[in-house]
């Protein structure tokens, strides 16, 4: 099986890139959402898709929901009462995301690809920038098909993965930094929050492309 430098099979990236190429108008902005649970591989897949599109000569912008967190005091205001609901309902500033990135991108106006740095818990100070005509925005994150955002995407890629496998990858990825706290966060906050998302939105059937991430990625 051929694989790209990202470790994602070329036939997976080729399918996604060809679908985007067929659907987009080269003069009109096009927005791709890469949706999935925590530790599904969204950042890796989104980056590989962006590289595949650039290889085909398309101008690409990369951004993530991680650039649109709310301050920690808002993100965790209900954590002691209901960590899962707190994660689903309070984590991200969707108004800022639409105001600073999604709406101006669609209207070919200057954009900001991030407004908040959750690591330092401070707003991002950056000027708006103009992007090329007909650019493709590849945006990754959790909860991307919730009602506030559902109409923002021209194409949705959903990553299917078993929560247990995702947790194992998260522990391997973040365990040295957070230790056993990784498992606690997933079991108490992230996984219950994702359960709310799946119950309310049922995201997989609504996606345009589903990629199974339980082993070597493949298009379902």
C-alpha positions as CSV (number, residue, x, y, z in Angstrom):
1,X,0.0,0.0,0.0
2,X,1.4,3.4,-1.0
3,X,1.7,5.9,1.7
4,X,2.4,9.6,1.6
5,X,5.1,11.2,3.8
6,X,2.5,11.8,6.4
7,X,1.8,8.1,6.8
8,X,-1.7,8.5,5.3
9,X,-2.3,6.2,2.2
10,X,-2.1,8.2,-1.0
11,X,-5.3,6.7,-2.2
12,X,-7.1,8.2,0.8
13,X,-5.6,11.7,0.2
14,X,-6.2,11.3,-3.5
15,X,-9.9,10.6,-3.0
16,X,-10.3,13.6,-0.7
17,X,-8.3,15.9,-3.0
18,X,-10.1,14.8,-6.1
19,X,-13.5,15.3,-4.4
20,X,-12.5,18.8,-3.4
21,X,-11.2,19.5,-6.9
22,X,-14.4,18.4,-8.5
23,X,-16.7,20.4,-6.2
24,X,-14.9,23.7,-6.0
25,X,-14.9,26.6,-8.3
26,X,-11.3,27.9,-8.7
27,X,-12.5,31.5,-8.2
28,X,-14.6,30.9,-5.1
29,X,-13.4,30.1,-1.5
30,X,-14.0,26.5,-0.4
31,X,-14.1,25.3,3.2
32,X,-13.2,21.8,4.3
33,X,-14.0,20.6,7.8
34,X,-12.1,17.7,9.3
35,X,-14.3,16.5,12.2
36,X,-13.8,13.7,14.8
37,X,-13.3,12.9,18.4
38,X,-10.2,13.9,20.4
39,X,-7.1,12.0,19.4
40,X,-8.8,10.7,16.2
41,X,-5.9,12.1,14.0
42,X,-7.6,15.3,12.8
43,X,-4.5,17.5,12.8
44,X,-2.5,14.8,10.9
45,X,-5.3,14.2,8.3
46,X,-6.0,17.9,7.8
47,X,-2.3,18.7,7.3
48,X,-2.0,15.8,4.8
49,X,-5.1,17.0,2.9
50,X,-3.7,20.5,2.8
51,X,-0.4,19.2,1.4
52,X,-2.2,17.1,-1.2
53,X,-4.2,20.1,-2.4
54,X,-1.0,22.3,-2.6
55,X,0.6,19.5,-4.7
56,X,-2.3,20.0,-7.1
57,X,-1.7,23.7,-7.3
58,X,-4.5,24.9,-5.0
59,X,-3.9,27.8,-2.6
60,X,-4.6,26.5,0.9
61,X,-5.2,28.0,4.4
62,X,-4.9,25.8,7.5
63,X,-6.7,26.6,10.8
64,X,-8.0,24.7,13.8
65,X,-10.7,25.0,16.4
66,X,-7.8,25.1,18.9
67,X,-7.3,28.7,17.9
68,X,-10.8,29.7,19.0
69,X,-10.9,28.5,22.6
70,X,-12.6,30.5,25.3
71,X,-10.7,31.6,28.4
72,X,-10.2,28.8,31.0
73,X,-12.6,30.5,33.5
74,X,-15.4,30.1,30.8
75,X,-14.3,26.7,29.6
76,X,-14.4,25.2,33.0
77,X,-17.2,27.1,34.7
78,X,-19.4,24.0,34.8
79,X,-16.6,21.4,35.1
80,X,-17.3,20.4,38.6
81,X,-21.0,20.0,38.0
82,X,-20.9,18.3,34.6
83,X,-17.5,18.0,32.9
84,X,-18.9,16.5,29.7
85,X,-21.5,19.2,29.2
86,X,-18.9,21.8,30.1
87,X,-16.6,20.5,27.4
88,X,-19.3,20.4,24.7
89,X,-21.0,23.6,25.6
90,X,-18.3,26.0,26.9
91,X,-15.0,25.2,25.2
92,X,-15.0,27.2,22.0
93,X,-15.9,30.7,20.9
94,X,-18.0,30.0,17.8
95,X,-19.0,33.7,17.4
96,X,-15.3,34.7,17.1
97,X,-14.7,31.8,14.7
98,X,-17.4,32.9,12.3
99,X,-16.7,36.6,12.7
100,X,-12.9,36.4,12.3
101,X,-12.4,33.5,10.0
102,X,-15.4,31.7,8.4
103,X,-17.5,34.6,7.2
104,X,-14.7,36.8,5.9
105,X,-13.1,33.8,4.2
106,X,-16.3,33.0,2.4
107,X,-16.6,36.7,1.4
108,X,-12.9,36.9,0.3
109,X,-12.1,39.5,3.0
110,X,-9.1,39.6,5.3
111,X,-9.2,36.8,8.0
112,X,-7.7,35.9,11.3
113,X,-6.8,32.2,11.7
114,X,-6.8,32.3,15.5
115,X,-8.1,34.5,18.3
116,X,-7.0,32.8,21.5
117,X,-4.0,30.7,22.7
118,X,-5.4,28.2,25.2
119,X,-1.8,27.3,26.4
120,X,-1.1,30.8,27.7
121,X,-4.8,31.5,28.3
122,X,-4.5,34.8,26.4
123,X,-6.0,36.4,23.3
124,X,-3.9,36.2,20.2
125,X,-2.6,39.5,18.9
126,X,-2.5,39.3,15.2
127,X,-3.5,41.4,12.2
128,X,-6.0,40.2,9.6
129,X,-4.5,38.8,6.4
130,X,-5.8,38.5,2.9
131,X,-5.8,35.1,1.2
132,X,-5.6,34.2,-2.5
133,X,-8.7,34.1,-4.7
134,X,-10.3,30.6,-4.7
135,X,-8.3,29.4,-1.6
136,X,-9.3,26.3,0.2
137,X,-9.6,26.5,4.0
138,X,-8.8,23.1,5.7
139,X,-10.1,23.4,9.2
140,X,-9.9,20.7,11.9
141,X,-11.6,20.3,15.2
142,X,-14.1,18.6,17.5
143,X,-17.9,19.3,17.3
144,X,-17.7,20.8,13.8
145,X,-21.1,19.8,12.7
146,X,-23.0,21.2,15.6
147,X,-25.8,23.6,14.6
148,X,-23.8,26.8,15.0
149,X,-21.3,25.6,12.3
150,X,-23.1,23.1,10.2
151,X,-23.8,25.5,7.3
152,X,-20.2,26.8,7.2
153,X,-18.6,23.8,5.4
154,X,-18.5,23.0,1.7
155,X,-17.2,19.5,2.5
156,X,-17.0,17.6,5.7
157,X,-14.5,14.8,6.4
158,X,-15.3,12.7,9.4
159,X,-12.8,10.5,11.2
160,X,-14.3,7.3,12.6
161,X,-12.4,5.8,15.5
162,X,-13.1,3.6,18.5
163,X,-12.9,5.7,21.7
164,X,-10.7,3.2,23.3
165,X,-8.2,3.3,20.5
166,X,-8.3,7.1,20.5
167,X,-7.6,7.1,24.3
168,X,-4.7,4.7,23.8
169,X,-3.2,7.1,21.2
170,X,-3.8,10.1,23.5
171,X,-2.0,8.3,26.4
172,X,0.9,7.5,24.1
173,X,1.1,11.0,22.8
174,X,0.5,13.0,26.0
175,X,1.3,10.6,28.8
176,X,4.9,11.8,29.4
177,X,3.6,15.4,30.0
178,X,0.3,14.7,31.8
179,X,0.8,11.2,33.2
180,X,-2.4,9.4,34.3
181,X,-4.2,12.8,34.1
182,X,-4.7,12.1,30.4
183,X,-6.9,9.1,31.1
184,X,-8.9,11.1,33.7
185,X,-9.5,14.0,31.3
186,X,-10.7,11.7,28.5
187,X,-12.9,9.6,30.8
188,X,-14.4,12.4,32.8
189,X,-14.5,15.3,30.2
190,X,-13.7,14.6,26.6
191,X,-15.5,11.3,26.1
192,X,-18.7,12.4,27.8
193,X,-18.6,15.6,25.8
194,X,-18.3,13.6,22.6
195,X,-21.2,11.4,23.7
196,X,-23.4,14.5,23.9
197,X,-22.2,15.5,20.4
198,X,-23.0,12.1,18.9
199,X,-26.4,12.0,20.6
200,X,-27.5,15.5,19.6
201,X,-25.8,15.7,16.1
202,X,-25.1,12.1,14.9
203,X,-22.1,13.5,12.8
204,X,-20.9,10.5,10.8
205,X,-24.0,10.1,8.5
206,X,-24.0,13.8,7.8
207,X,-20.3,13.9,6.5
208,X,-19.4,13.9,2.9
209,X,-16.4,11.6,3.4
210,X,-15.8,9.1,6.3
211,X,-12.2,7.9,7.0
212,X,-11.8,4.9,9.3
213,X,-8.8,5.6,11.6
214,X,-8.9,2.4,13.7
215,X,-5.9,1.0,11.8
216,X,-4.3,2.1,8.5
217,X,-6.7,4.9,7.4
218,X,-9.2,4.0,4.6
219,X,-12.2,5.7,3.1
220,X,-15.4,4.0,4.2
